[in-house]
Amino acid sequence: MTSRTPIDRQNAWQALREHAEAMREVHLKDLFNESQSRHGDFSRQAAGLALDLSKQRWSIETLDKLLELARTADVPGAINRLLAGERVNRSEDRPALHTALRLPSDAHLEVEGEDVVPAVHKTLDHMESMVEKFLAGQWRGATGKAITDVVNLGVGGSDLGPLMVTHALADYQPRDVHPVEVHFASTMDGSQLADYLDRLSPETTLFVLSSKSFTTIDTLSNARTARDWLLGHLGRNDNDEALVMRQHFIGVSASPEKMREWGISDANQLEFWEWVGGRYSLWGAIGLPIALTIGMDNFRALLGGAHAMDRHFASAELADNLPVLLALAGIWNVNFLDIRAHSILPYDGRLEFFASYLEQLEMESNGKSVTNDGEKVHYSTCPVLWGQLGPNAQHAFYQLLHQGTQAVECDFIAPMRRYDWVEDEATRNHLKSQHRLTLANCFAQSRLLMLGDDAIDDDGPRPSHKRYQGNQPSTTVLLEQLTPATLGALVALYEHKVFVQATIWDINPFDQWGVELGKKIATQTEQILASHEGVESLDASSRGLIEAVWNAEGSA
């Protein structure tokens, strides 16, 4: 692949830079006053989602220029290359085929001479057989008791995605099945795991080791503790040990050999592939905790919703393409309005972990400072992204959003309907009223961020500390309902948004070399802490911190 002229030297970028100067002082309230059709002009729908971009600080002319930038960066060609399985992960020289994990079984995708779909569905079928066994009460521990608790040991993409989805779709747990509680332990310090080991029974607990490489120190340290805990209670001899390993552990990895070395039986191994990035992996075997929580039918509906967004991404014109439009709004804010903070604000308690999931998806993917050709970029890439549930955030950091000195782009996310399933009429009406209150807050907050003081009737002079400037850009994403399908579409929307932005910035969203070096240095540091050797080679600060720990341990 040939190198390209840096995007910030292209005519389309220069035209946007000049246009931004004219738009910089334009207030959102004036943009709405100028056009009665603004909401319709900047709203699109697909895959059960409605995207409202009318509160972004842009005009039709802005969008036209951004679409030209996307064409200049060959976004249409990049979409085709991604979905066709070309080697878009250039630093690791491999495809990024998370979209293949949600292809239907009758699809065909040949990648470098091999149709990948059969292997994907073989793993899904293997996972389904496991899930059915658990939910039928037929997966039994070493003492013959049915497994009631499954602890997922993973970190990053092996934790955040499954954790987010299982929480978001807890309403979809199948009824009339053997109950299985799913738990998550990711912290390397063992604090989460220690809590589970204190209150769960070893006879009825199974651990899922989720690690793409099966070398992640966080996960393996928890796994060794879990193994010793089980063997200490259940493994009286070698035969017992083999039985415990077979009945109480499942492995999910791209490295069958390492799973086997660790003691995971072949029958308990679920495969995924090097062409799936960890933070994009919830759609396959890493999603086992999701399937255990909501059942395989709902898991397949999750895949179906994501695939619907994939089809839209592949076929919609740029001007009507939800991921492209969402990405272009971010490009406009970061690169031309100098807005480098982005807050994710779901107005639904079930999406409690969605912001944390997006923190990894966006910042690990696009937190890059060199191009695909290894040249240093001379423009901003990924903004700092954070968030939490909108109703709680109103009482935490909305003060900064409304009256702080820093502009922040906000994404408001909410389902339009909820609680239809509640049988008791009085309870249903009360809960629906609470949902309306939540939506009212969602819409009111984005309106106030947009209009400032103009959002309220003038009640006379007010001191400056009670004034609201407004003009804070935001996007609103509405789901028809929060279902497996619409959640799948929502996650895929953000995945593809990240890819479009990376394409324009000419960076690789599928590697994470900044993470790798930290792991290497941590391993070296741990050896120094344990051996008391080599501390003199470190800088003064690190040396002082380590010596403080030794003193605290009484071992200096």
PLY file of the C-alpha trace (Angstrom):
ply
format ascii 1.0
element vertex 556
property float x
property float y
property float z
element edge 555
property int vertex1
property int vertex2
end_header
0.00 0.00 0.00
1.50 3.31 -1.07
1.85 6.22 1.33
-0.47 9.15 0.93
-0.11 12.90 1.30
-0.82 13.80 4.96
-4.51 14.53 5.36
-3.87 17.98 6.84
-2.10 19.01 3.64
-5.02 18.03 1.44
-7.27 20.69 -0.11
-10.33 19.30 1.65
-8.67 19.80 5.05
-7.55 23.32 4.18
-11.07 24.20 3.05
-12.45 22.99 6.37
-9.84 24.98 8.28
-10.91 28.18 6.51
-14.58 27.32 6.99
-14.01 26.72 10.71
-12.81 30.29 11.15
-16.16 31.53 9.85
-18.09 29.03 12.03
-16.13 29.44 15.25
-18.27 32.26 16.65
-21.59 30.99 15.28
-23.93 29.96 18.10
-26.11 26.87 17.90
-29.20 28.90 18.75
-28.64 30.97 15.60
-28.25 27.84 13.47
-31.61 26.59 14.72
-33.23 29.99 14.18
-32.02 30.01 10.58
-33.69 26.72 9.60
-36.93 25.06 10.66
-35.81 21.83 9.01
-32.53 21.51 10.90
-33.56 18.45 12.89
-34.60 16.59 9.76
-31.52 17.75 7.85
-29.19 16.21 10.44
-31.13 13.11 11.55
-30.80 9.58 10.17
-32.14 6.14 11.10
-30.87 2.59 10.66
-30.93 -0.79 12.43
-33.34 0.34 15.13
-31.34 3.46 15.99
-32.13 7.13 15.40
-29.18 9.53 15.22
-29.77 13.26 15.82
-26.75 15.39 14.91
-28.64 18.68 14.70
-27.08 19.98 17.93
-23.58 19.78 16.48
-21.98 23.14 15.73
-22.10 22.71 11.99
-24.10 23.64 8.92
-25.06 21.89 5.70
-21.99 23.50 4.15
-19.83 22.07 6.95
-21.16 18.58 6.37
-20.60 18.84 2.64
-16.98 19.78 3.23
-16.53 16.95 5.74
-17.98 14.47 3.27
-15.44 15.70 0.73
-12.73 15.09 3.34
-14.03 11.53 3.77
-13.88 10.96 0.03
-10.36 12.43 -0.08
-9.29 9.92 2.60
-11.00 7.16 0.57
-13.38 6.19 3.35
-15.58 4.19 0.90
-12.58 2.16 -0.20
-11.45 1.65 3.39
-14.90 0.32 4.35
-14.72 -2.18 1.51
-11.22 -3.28 2.49
-12.23 -3.75 6.14
-15.30 -5.83 5.36
-13.54 -7.86 2.66
-10.87 -9.06 5.08
-7.91 -7.19 3.63
-4.92 -6.55 5.89
-6.07 -3.23 7.34
-4.04 -3.78 10.53
-0.81 -2.74 8.89
1.59 -2.81 11.86
0.68 -6.46 12.56
0.00 -7.27 8.90
-3.38 -8.91 9.31
-7.10 -8.31 8.75
-9.47 -6.97 11.40
-12.45 -9.24 10.98
-14.69 -8.67 13.99
-17.53 -8.17 11.49
-17.04 -11.79 10.36
-18.00 -12.95 13.85
-21.56 -11.77 13.23
-22.03 -13.00 9.66
-24.96 -15.43 9.26
-24.13 -19.08 8.75
-25.09 -19.02 5.07
-22.71 -16.14 4.31
-19.40 -16.57 2.53
-16.25 -14.55 3.21
-13.04 -15.78 1.67
-9.95 -14.32 3.29
-6.61 -15.22 1.75
-8.04 -18.36 0.20
-10.12 -19.58 3.13
-13.80 -19.12 3.90
-13.78 -17.96 7.56
-17.53 -18.33 8.17
-17.60 -22.10 8.87
-14.95 -21.79 11.60
-16.82 -18.89 13.18
-20.05 -20.88 13.36
-18.28 -24.02 14.53
-17.13 -22.03 17.58
-20.61 -20.53 18.06
-22.13 -24.02 17.92
-19.56 -25.30 20.45
-20.40 -22.36 22.69
-24.12 -23.08 22.32
-23.65 -26.69 23.42
-21.82 -25.45 26.52
-24.51 -22.88 27.32
-27.29 -25.43 26.94
-25.47 -27.78 29.29
-25.07 -25.07 31.95
-28.68 -23.85 31.70
-29.99 -27.41 31.88
-28.06 -28.00 35.13
-26.00 -30.68 33.42
-22.55 -29.12 33.78
-21.43 -30.57 37.07
-18.44 -29.92 39.24
-15.97 -32.46 40.54
-18.30 -33.56 43.35
-21.31 -33.99 41.05
-23.14 -30.80 41.98
-24.45 -28.60 39.17
-22.45 -25.42 38.48
-24.29 -22.34 39.75
-21.61 -19.63 39.45
-19.30 -18.78 36.57
-16.46 -16.30 37.11
-14.98 -14.70 34.00
-11.27 -14.02 34.44
-10.20 -11.49 31.82
-9.14 -7.89 31.42
-9.61 -5.20 28.80
-11.56 -6.52 25.84
-11.99 -9.89 27.58
-13.81 -8.12 30.42
-15.28 -4.74 29.45
-17.41 -5.91 26.52
-18.97 -8.97 28.21
-19.45 -7.02 31.45
-21.19 -4.18 29.63
-23.50 -6.41 27.63
-24.48 -8.80 30.45
-25.46 -5.81 32.57
-27.29 -4.05 29.74
-29.32 -7.14 28.79
-30.02 -8.55 32.25
-33.76 -8.25 31.50
-33.32 -10.90 28.82
-32.25 -13.78 31.06
-34.14 -16.89 29.96
-36.77 -18.23 32.33
-37.37 -21.78 33.44
-33.69 -22.74 33.26
-31.13 -23.81 35.82
-29.90 -20.52 37.34
-26.27 -19.62 36.64
-24.84 -16.38 38.03
-22.06 -14.76 36.02
-19.32 -12.72 37.75
-16.30 -10.79 36.50
-12.82 -10.50 37.99
-10.28 -8.39 36.13
-8.07 -6.59 38.65
-4.58 -8.04 39.01
-4.49 -7.18 42.72
-7.02 -9.95 43.37
-9.53 -7.76 45.21
-12.50 -8.79 43.06
-11.50 -12.44 43.03
-10.97 -12.52 46.80
-14.57 -11.43 47.31
-15.89 -14.24 45.13
-13.67 -16.88 46.74
-14.97 -15.81 50.13
-18.63 -16.29 49.29
-18.86 -18.85 46.47
-18.73 -22.62 46.85
-15.80 -24.36 45.11
-18.08 -27.33 44.39
-20.40 -25.25 42.18
-18.05 -22.59 40.74
-16.44 -22.64 37.29
-13.87 -20.19 35.93
-13.61 -18.94 32.35
-10.07 -17.88 31.44
-10.45 -15.31 28.67
-7.21 -14.11 27.11
-6.39 -13.77 23.42
-2.70 -14.50 23.93
-3.12 -16.57 27.12
-0.12 -14.69 28.48
-1.90 -11.71 30.09
-0.39 -11.45 33.57
-3.53 -9.93 35.10
-5.66 -12.88 34.02
-3.14 -15.63 34.71
-2.40 -14.36 38.21
-6.11 -14.55 39.02
-6.33 -17.95 37.30
-3.51 -19.43 39.39
-5.19 -18.23 42.58
-8.53 -19.70 41.44
-6.88 -23.03 40.54
-5.14 -23.29 43.91
-8.41 -22.44 45.68
-10.28 -25.20 43.85
-7.53 -27.79 44.28
-7.15 -26.91 47.94
-10.82 -27.75 48.50
-11.45 -30.45 45.92
-8.14 -31.95 44.76
-7.00 -34.62 47.15
-4.96 -36.61 44.58
-3.83 -36.53 40.95
-7.10 -38.01 39.71
-9.06 -35.37 41.58
-6.83 -32.65 40.11
-7.54 -33.80 36.55
-11.26 -33.90 37.30
-11.22 -30.39 38.81
-9.41 -28.98 35.79
-11.89 -30.65 33.45
-15.06 -29.67 35.27
-14.19 -26.22 36.63
-12.28 -24.43 33.86
-13.05 -23.21 30.35
-10.48 -21.42 28.21
-11.10 -18.80 25.52
-8.03 -17.88 23.51
-6.35 -17.66 20.11
-3.63 -19.97 21.51
-4.87 -23.58 21.96
-1.36 -24.74 22.79
-1.02 -22.40 25.75
-4.48 -23.35 27.03
-3.49 -26.99 26.84
-0.19 -26.32 28.66
-2.10 -24.59 31.43
-4.36 -27.61 31.86
-7.51 -26.66 29.94
-8.90 -29.78 28.27
-9.47 -29.61 24.52
-13.21 -30.09 24.97
-13.32 -26.97 27.16
-11.47 -24.70 24.76
-13.23 -22.02 22.72
-11.28 -20.51 19.87
-10.97 -17.07 18.44
-8.50 -15.77 15.96
-5.56 -13.41 15.62
-7.64 -11.34 13.19
-10.00 -10.34 16.00
-8.78 -7.55 18.26
-9.49 -7.99 21.97
-11.64 -4.86 22.23
-13.67 -6.05 19.22
-14.13 -9.62 20.42
-17.38 -9.78 22.40
-19.17 -11.18 19.33
-17.50 -14.58 19.51
-16.24 -16.94 22.19
-15.26 -14.05 24.47
-19.02 -13.48 24.66
-19.57 -16.77 26.54
-20.54 -14.90 29.76
-23.10 -12.97 27.71
-24.60 -16.15 26.28
-24.72 -17.73 29.75
-26.67 -14.70 30.97
-29.13 -14.16 28.12
-29.15 -17.50 26.31
-27.92 -18.28 22.81
-31.07 -17.10 21.02
-30.62 -13.62 22.46
-26.86 -13.79 21.84
-27.55 -14.49 18.19
-29.99 -11.56 18.15
-27.14 -9.38 19.46
-25.02 -10.56 16.53
-27.91 -9.93 14.17
-28.27 -6.33 15.30
-24.56 -5.71 14.80
-24.73 -7.33 11.36
-27.63 -5.04 10.43
-25.38 -2.07 11.21
-22.57 -3.71 9.22
-24.85 -3.95 6.18
-25.87 -0.32 6.58
-22.22 0.72 6.93
-21.35 -1.19 3.75
-24.22 0.03 1.58
-25.42 3.47 2.70
-24.18 6.57 0.92
-21.72 8.58 2.99
-24.28 11.35 3.57
-26.76 8.85 5.07
-24.29 6.52 6.78
-24.68 6.64 10.56
-21.11 5.60 11.51
-19.64 7.97 8.91
-21.73 10.92 10.09
-20.95 10.25 13.75
-17.25 10.04 12.89
-17.32 13.27 10.89
-18.94 15.12 13.78
-16.02 14.03 15.94
-13.46 15.06 13.31
-15.09 18.49 13.06
-14.99 19.00 16.82
-11.48 17.68 17.44
-9.62 19.01 14.44
-11.43 22.21 13.53
-13.24 23.48 16.64
-10.46 22.34 19.01
-12.86 20.40 21.24
-10.78 17.55 22.65
-13.03 16.14 25.35
-15.95 13.80 24.73
-18.47 12.59 27.31
-20.71 9.52 26.90
-24.00 9.94 28.78
-26.49 7.03 28.67
-29.91 7.75 30.17
-30.68 4.14 31.07
-29.26 2.41 34.14
-28.73 -0.79 32.18
-26.02 0.99 30.17
-23.98 1.67 33.30
-20.80 0.21 31.81
-21.20 1.53 28.27
-18.96 4.55 28.79
-16.19 2.35 30.24
-16.47 0.05 27.26
-16.17 2.99 24.83
-13.18 4.37 26.72
-11.20 1.32 25.64
-12.77 1.04 22.19
-12.01 4.63 21.26
-8.86 5.57 23.18
-7.00 2.27 22.76
-7.93 2.23 19.07
-7.30 5.84 18.11
-4.98 7.10 20.84
-2.16 7.15 18.29
0.37 9.79 17.23
1.98 8.23 14.14
0.47 7.47 10.77
0.31 4.09 9.06
3.59 5.04 7.38
5.28 5.73 10.72
5.27 9.52 10.34
4.41 11.74 13.32
0.98 13.30 12.96
0.65 17.07 13.14
-3.02 17.15 14.13
-5.09 15.89 17.03
-6.45 12.36 16.96
-8.63 10.72 19.62
-10.12 13.05 22.24
-10.14 12.22 25.92
-13.34 10.22 26.37
-15.17 9.51 29.61
-18.67 9.35 30.99
-21.22 7.71 33.23
-24.96 7.36 33.56
-26.46 10.72 32.63
-28.82 11.09 35.63
-25.89 10.47 38.00
-23.51 12.63 36.00
-25.95 15.54 36.38
-24.97 15.51 40.04
-21.26 14.99 39.36
-19.70 16.82 36.40
-22.52 18.59 34.51
-21.47 21.76 36.31
-18.34 21.72 34.13
-20.37 21.01 31.00
-22.69 23.95 31.58
-20.43 26.59 33.08
-16.84 25.38 32.81
-14.12 26.86 30.64
-13.61 23.82 28.41
-15.84 22.81 25.52
-16.98 19.17 25.63
-18.77 17.13 22.99
-21.50 14.95 24.52
-23.32 11.84 23.33
-26.76 11.34 24.90
-28.07 7.76 24.54
-31.52 6.53 25.54
-34.25 4.03 24.61
-37.60 5.52 23.60
-39.70 2.77 25.17
-39.23 0.77 28.34
-41.17 -1.36 30.85
-43.81 -2.64 28.40
-43.22 -6.13 29.81
-44.20 -5.31 33.43
-47.38 -7.27 34.13
-48.81 -5.32 37.07
-50.53 -2.27 35.58
-49.94 0.10 38.50
-46.26 -0.81 38.74
-45.90 -0.54 34.97
-47.43 2.93 34.97
-45.14 4.09 37.78
-42.05 2.77 36.02
-43.08 4.27 32.69
-43.51 7.59 34.45
-39.95 7.30 35.77
-38.75 6.53 32.25
-40.50 9.66 30.94
-38.80 11.67 33.66
-35.45 10.24 32.58
-36.10 11.12 28.92
-37.20 14.61 29.95
-33.87 15.12 31.72
-31.96 13.75 28.74
-33.64 16.10 26.28
-33.55 19.07 28.64
-29.84 18.74 29.32
-28.90 18.61 25.64
-31.21 21.59 25.00
-29.61 23.63 27.77
-26.11 22.74 26.57
-27.14 23.94 23.13
-29.10 27.12 23.90
-27.74 28.28 27.23
-29.81 31.08 28.74
-32.15 31.04 25.74
-33.47 27.65 26.88
-35.42 29.30 29.71
-37.83 32.21 29.89
-36.20 35.48 30.83
-37.13 36.08 34.46
-35.23 39.32 34.80
-31.58 40.18 35.46
-29.43 37.40 36.85
-25.93 37.49 38.30
-23.14 36.11 36.12
-22.82 32.93 38.17
-26.36 32.03 37.11
-25.74 32.54 33.38
-25.39 29.72 30.82
-23.40 30.28 27.67
-24.61 27.20 25.80
-23.16 26.33 22.38
-21.88 22.96 23.63
-22.21 20.38 20.82
-23.99 17.10 21.37
-25.35 14.06 19.58
-28.42 12.12 20.65
-28.80 8.42 19.86
-32.25 6.97 20.46
-32.96 3.24 20.49
-36.49 2.03 19.78
-36.01 -0.20 22.82
-32.90 -1.59 24.47
-32.90 -5.12 23.08
-30.13 -7.54 22.09
-30.52 -6.40 18.48
-30.44 -2.66 19.14
-27.54 -3.00 21.57
-25.63 -4.94 18.91
-26.34 -2.17 16.41
-25.27 0.51 18.92
-21.91 -1.13 19.63
-21.27 -1.70 15.92
-22.13 1.96 15.27
-19.29 3.07 17.54
-16.89 0.41 16.24
-17.35 1.68 12.70
-17.20 5.30 13.80
-13.75 4.60 15.26
-12.62 3.00 12.00
-13.80 5.94 9.88
-11.96 8.43 12.09
-8.81 6.30 11.98
-9.05 6.20 8.19
-9.21 9.99 7.97
-6.39 10.43 10.49
-4.38 7.70 8.68
-3.70 5.77 11.89
-4.10 2.10 12.80
-7.07 1.48 15.13
-6.30 -2.22 15.52
-2.98 -2.25 17.39
-2.00 -1.03 20.87
1.76 -0.82 21.07
1.56 1.79 23.80
0.05 -0.87 26.05
2.69 -3.46 25.24
5.68 -1.49 26.49
4.00 -0.82 29.82
3.48 -4.56 30.30
7.15 -5.25 29.57
8.41 -2.66 32.03
5.95 -3.86 34.68
7.36 -7.39 34.38
10.90 -6.09 34.89
9.78 -3.96 37.85
8.04 -6.91 39.49
11.26 -8.90 39.28
13.15 -6.10 41.04
10.47 -5.86 43.75
10.65 -9.60 44.41
14.40 -10.15 44.10
15.70 -6.92 45.68
18.16 -6.75 42.82
18.60 -4.16 40.09
16.93 -1.20 41.78
20.07 0.91 41.23
19.38 0.86 37.48
16.11 2.75 37.89
15.40 6.47 38.03
15.35 8.19 41.43
11.55 8.30 41.67
11.01 4.61 40.87
13.87 3.66 43.16
12.38 5.68 46.01
8.92 4.15 45.55
10.25 0.60 45.55
12.41 1.23 48.60
9.35 2.66 50.39
7.50 -0.59 49.73
10.44 -2.63 51.02
10.52 -0.52 54.16
6.78 -1.00 54.65
7.23 -4.75 54.31
10.07 -4.65 56.79
12.38 -6.19 54.22
14.68 -3.36 53.16
0 1
1 2
2 3
3 4
4 5
5 6
6 7
7 8
8 9
9 10
10 11
11 12
12 13
13 14
14 15
15 16
16 17
17 18
18 19
19 20
20 21
21 22
22 23
23 24
24 25
25 26
26 27
27 28
28 29
29 30
30 31
31 32
32 33
33 34
34 35
35 36
36 37
37 38
38 39
39 40
40 41
41 42
42 43
43 44
44 45
45 46
46 47
47 48
48 49
49 50
50 51
51 52
52 53
53 54
54 55
55 56
56 57
57 58
58 59
59 60
60 61
61 62
62 63
63 64
64 65
65 66
66 67
67 68
68 69
69 70
70 71
71 72
72 73
73 74
74 75
75 76
76 77
77 78
78 79
79 80
80 81
81 82
82 83
83 84
84 85
85 86
86 87
87 88
88 89
89 90
90 91
91 92
92 93
93 94
94 95
95 96
96 97
97 98
98 99
99 100
100 101
101 102
102 103
103 104
104 105
105 106
106 107
107 108
108 109
109 110
110 111
111 112
112 113
113 114
114 115
115 116
116 117
117 118
118 119
119 120
120 121
121 122
122 123
123 124
124 125
125 126
126 127
127 128
128 129
129 130
130 131
131 132
132 133
133 134
134 135
135 136
136 137
137 138
138 139
139 140
140 141
141 142
142 143
143 144
144 145
145 146
146 147
147 148
148 149
149 150
150 151
151 152
152 153
153 154
154 155
155 156
156 157
157 158
158 159
159 160
160 161
161 162
162 163
163 164
164 165
165 166
166 167
167 168
168 169
169 170
170 171
171 172
172 173
173 174
174 175
175 176
176 177
177 178
178 179
179 180
180 181
181 182
182 183
183 184
184 185
185 186
186 187
187 188
188 189
189 190
190 191
191 192
192 193
193 194
194 195
195 196
196 197
197 198
198 199
199 200
200 201
201 202
202 203
203 204
204 205
205 206
206 207
207 208
208 209
209 210
210 211
211 212
212 213
213 214
214 215
215 216
216 217
217 218
218 219
219 220
220 221
221 222
222 223
223 224
224 225
225 226
226 227
227 228
228 229
229 230
230 231
231 232
232 233
233 234
234 235
235 236
236 237
237 238
238 239
239 240
240 241
241 242
242 243
243 244
244 245
245 246
246 247
247 248
248 249
249 250
250 251
251 252
252 253
253 254
254 255
255 256
256 257
257 258
258 259
259 260
260 261
261 262
262 263
263 264
264 265
265 266
266 267
267 268
268 269
269 270
270 271
271 272
272 273
273 274
274 275
275 276
276 277
277 278
278 279
279 280
280 281
281 282
282 283
283 284
284 285
285 286
286 287
287 288
288 289
289 290
290 291
291 292
292 293
293 294
294 295
295 296
296 297
297 298
298 299
299 300
300 301
301 302
302 303
303 304
304 305
305 306
306 307
307 308
308 309
309 310
310 311
311 312
312 313
313 314
314 315
315 316
316 317
317 318
318 319
319 320
320 321
321 322
322 323
323 324
324 325
325 326
326 327
327 328
328 329
329 330
330 331
331 332
332 333
333 334
334 335
335 336
336 337
337 338
338 339
339 340
340 341
341 342
342 343
343 344
344 345
345 346
346 347
347 348
348 349
349 350
350 351
351 352
352 353
353 354
354 355
355 356
356 357
357 358
358 359
359 360
360 361
361 362
362 363
363 364
364 365
365 366
366 367
367 368
368 369
369 370
370 371
371 372
372 373
373 374
374 375
375 376
376 377
377 378
378 379
379 380
380 381
381 382
382 383
383 384
384 385
385 386
386 387
387 388
388 389
389 390
390 391
391 392
392 393
393 394
394 395
395 396
396 397
397 398
398 399
399 400
400 401
401 402
402 403
403 404
404 405
405 406
406 407
407 408
408 409
409 410
410 411
411 412
412 413
413 414
414 415
415 416
416 417
417 418
418 419
419 420
420 421
421 422
422 423
423 424
424 425
425 426
426 427
427 428
428 429
429 430
430 431
431 432
432 433
433 434
434 435
435 436
436 437
437 438
438 439
439 440
440 441
441 442
442 443
443 444
444 445
445 446
446 447
447 448
448 449
449 450
450 451
451 452
452 453
453 454
454 455
455 456
456 457
457 458
458 459
459 460
460 461
461 462
462 463
463 464
464 465
465 466
466 467
467 468
468 469
469 470
470 471
471 472
472 473
473 474
474 475
475 476
476 477
477 478
478 479
479 480
480 481
481 482
482 483
483 484
484 485
485 486
486 487
487 488
488 489
489 490
490 491
491 492
492 493
493 494
494 495
495 496
496 497
497 498
498 499
499 500
500 501
501 502
502 503
503 504
504 505
505 506
506 507
507 508
508 509
509 510
510 511
511 512
512 513
513 514
514 515
515 516
516 517
517 518
518 519
519 520
520 521
521 522
522 523
523 524
524 525
525 526
526 527
527 528
528 529
529 530
530 531
531 532
532 533
533 534
534 535
535 536
536 537
537 538
538 539
539 540
540 541
541 542
542 543
543 544
544 545
545 546
546 547
547 548
548 549
549 550
550 551
551 552
552 553
553 554
554 555
